[in-house]
Amino acid sequence: MTQANNTSNKYEDDWELIEDAFKKMISFVKTKSFIDADSTSDADAIATLVSRYFRWSPQSVYECSSSMFEDVNCHEFIKEFEDLWYKEDQPYKKGKEYQPVATPTTQDVEVCF
């Protein structure tokens, strides 16, 4: 096996570990945050996880959402999303400072691993 193949396999192995951990976090969020975990969608659990991670900062959630749309190549949508976001009369406008986000401690997520 060549060096390139070893690197490629390592990359895939790493992503497999990340995906497995993420699935565990989703399951954990469903059981801890929703009354009926079985009927809760992964998308709802991820939204709760992201919102909590960013400590309910609208600006941070917006930036994360925008990055996700960019990752899936929704470039035209991102332009409209940004225009709508900054059109609103809100404290999140471009150039305004916002509070830094507190990040969760390892204790917050250690149960997932």
Long-range contacts (C-beta under 8 A, 24 or more apart in sequence): 21-112, 21-113, 24-112, 24-113, 25-49, 25-109, 25-112, 28-111, 28-112, 52-104, 53-101, 53-103, 53-104, 54-101, 55-101, 55-102, 57-98, 57-99, 57-101, 58-90, 58-92, 59-92, 59-98, 60-101, 62-92
